[in-house]
Amino acid sequence: MVKTTKYALLIVLTALGISVMAQRGSTPEQRTQRQVEMLTQMLSLSDAQAQKVQDIVLDFNIQIQKIRESQPESTPWTPDEKLIEKRNASLKEVLTPEQFEKFKQSPMAKGQRGPRDNKRQQATRQD
């Protein structure tokens, strides 16, 4: 059971990493659709939960897009901690405690775009 869960989480995280690479140049709506599909699969969301999650994630992605557009392209993207905390708090109200615990383990919960982004942030902190 634990082994199956680990494999499922690994598959979802790999899919998240691949989808993030495809997200460059995509709209907030496109990113939201991919992220909600990933979360629906990872967390087994009900239809009602998926709709609420979509609203939360879309709002977050629109706000992030506005921040990115206001910065020069050469500026490296760093997660906005306040926006991430706000999004996560909203998701906590929609998800079951078990779903939220599983979500907290994902790179998305920390504002990371995937395993590569996590390694990049750790390397930057060590410099």
C-alpha positions as a Python dict, from the first residue, in 0.01 Angstrom:
ca = {
    (1, 'M'): (0, 0, 0),
    (2, 'V'): (274, 247, 99),
    (3, 'K'): (481, 144, -201),
    (4, 'T'): (185, 202, -434),
    (5, 'T'): (123, 544, -282),
    (6, 'K'): (489, 639, -328),
    (7, 'Y'): (479, 531, -693),
    (8, 'A'): (158, 724, -753),
    (9, 'L'): (304, 1036, -593),
    (10, 'L'): (623, 998, -800),
    (11, 'I'): (418, 971, -1121),
    (12, 'V'): (214, 1278, -1032),
    (13, 'L'): (523, 1482, -945),
    (14, 'T'): (691, 1377, -1269),
    (15, 'A'): (381, 1480, -1462),
    (16, 'L'): (381, 1810, -1275),
    (17, 'G'): (743, 1872, -1376),
    (18, 'I'): (668, 1796, -1738),
    (19, 'S'): (357, 2011, -1741),
    (20, 'V'): (546, 2300, -1585),
    (21, 'M'): (801, 2290, -1866),
    (22, 'A'): (513, 2318, -2112),
    (23, 'Q'): (367, 2613, -1919),
    (24, 'R'): (615, 2873, -2037),
    (25, 'G'): (425, 3123, -2244),
    (26, 'S'): (89, 2978, -2150),
    (27, 'T'): (-201, 3179, -2013),
    (28, 'P'): (-314, 3169, -1649),
    (29, 'E'): (-622, 2979, -1766),
    (30, 'Q'): (-412, 2714, -1940),
    (31, 'R'): (-184, 2676, -1637),
    (32, 'T'): (-488, 2653, -1411),
    (33, 'Q'): (-645, 2380, -1622),
    (34, 'R'): (-328, 2169, -1610),
    (35, 'Q'): (-277, 2227, -1239),
    (36, 'V'): (-637, 2142, -1151),
    (37, 'E'): (-619, 1824, -1360),
    (38, 'M'): (-303, 1727, -1173),
    (39, 'L'): (-454, 1807, -833),
    (40, 'T'): (-777, 1625, -919),
    (41, 'Q'): (-579, 1313, -1001),
    (42, 'M'): (-335, 1344, -711),
    (43, 'L'): (-597, 1422, -446),
    (44, 'S'): (-903, 1242, -591),
    (45, 'L'): (-1107, 1562, -584),
    (46, 'S'): (-1484, 1552, -616),
    (47, 'D'): (-1643, 1759, -893),
    (48, 'A'): (-1748, 2023, -640),
    (49, 'Q'): (-1397, 2038, -492),
    (50, 'A'): (-1239, 2058, -837),
    (51, 'Q'): (-1455, 2359, -926),
    (52, 'K'): (-1362, 2541, -605),
    (53, 'V'): (-994, 2452, -650),
    (54, 'Q'): (-1010, 2582, -1007),
    (55, 'D'): (-1142, 2919, -886),
    (56, 'I'): (-868, 2944, -622),
    (57, 'V'): (-586, 2841, -854),
    (58, 'L'): (-706, 3068, -1137),
    (59, 'D'): (-711, 3368, -905),
    (60, 'F'): (-359, 3279, -789),
    (61, 'N'): (-229, 3233, -1146),
    (62, 'I'): (-377, 3565, -1260),
    (63, 'Q'): (-208, 3745, -969),
    (64, 'I'): (124, 3572, -1044),
    (65, 'Q'): (92, 3667, -1413),
    (66, 'K'): (47, 4033, -1315),
    (67, 'I'): (361, 4018, -1102),
    (68, 'R'): (560, 3854, -1383),
    (69, 'E'): (443, 4113, -1635),
    (70, 'S'): (556, 4395, -1408),
    (71, 'Q'): (911, 4255, -1385),
    (72, 'P'): (1180, 4252, -1654),
    (73, 'E'): (1208, 3916, -1832),
    (74, 'S'): (1565, 3879, -1708),
    (75, 'T'): (1447, 3878, -1346),
    (76, 'P'): (1443, 3524, -1209),
    (77, 'W'): (1103, 3414, -1086),
    (78, 'T'): (1070, 3372, -713),
    (79, 'P'): (752, 3262, -543),
    (80, 'D'): (547, 3529, -368),
    (81, 'E'): (516, 3382, -18),
    (82, 'K'): (208, 3586, 76),
    (83, 'L'): (19, 3476, -235),
    (84, 'I'): (119, 3115, -179),
    (85, 'E'): (6, 3127, 184),
    (86, 'K'): (-326, 3285, 80),
    (87, 'R'): (-383, 3021, -190),
    (88, 'N'): (-290, 2738, 47),
    (89, 'A'): (-523, 2873, 318),
    (90, 'S'): (-808, 2884, 65),
    (91, 'L'): (-731, 2530, -50),
    (92, 'K'): (-726, 2409, 310),
    (93, 'E'): (-1090, 2518, 342),
    (94, 'V'): (-1188, 2312, 38),
    (95, 'L'): (-980, 1997, 87),
    (96, 'T'): (-1020, 1726, 347),
    (97, 'P'): (-743, 1711, 609),
    (98, 'E'): (-596, 1405, 432),
    (99, 'Q'): (-604, 1575, 92),
    (100, 'F'): (-443, 1888, 230),
    (101, 'E'): (-162, 1689, 394),
    (102, 'K'): (-93, 1521, 61),
    (103, 'F'): (-104, 1860, -115),
    (104, 'K'): (144, 2009, 134),
    (105, 'Q'): (399, 1747, 25),
    (106, 'S'): (383, 1859, -338),
    (107, 'P'): (614, 2122, -492),
    (108, 'M'): (308, 2328, -585),
    (109, 'A'): (227, 2385, -216),
    (110, 'K'): (564, 2553, -168),
    (111, 'G'): (541, 2762, -483),
    (112, 'Q'): (794, 2547, -662),
    (113, 'R'): (743, 2450, -1019),
    (114, 'G'): (880, 2099, -982),
    (115, 'P'): (1184, 1898, -874),
    (116, 'R'): (1429, 2105, -1084),
    (117, 'D'): (1304, 2431, -934),
    (118, 'N'): (1350, 2288, -584),
    (119, 'K'): (1713, 2196, -657),
    (120, 'R'): (1777, 2539, -810),
    (121, 'Q'): (1640, 2715, -501),
    (122, 'Q'): (1852, 2499, -269),
    (123, 'A'): (2166, 2574, -474),
    (124, 'T'): (2092, 2947, -458),
    (125, 'R'): (2056, 2935, -80),
    (126, 'Q'): (2395, 2760, -44),
    (127, 'D'): (2580, 3024, -251),
}
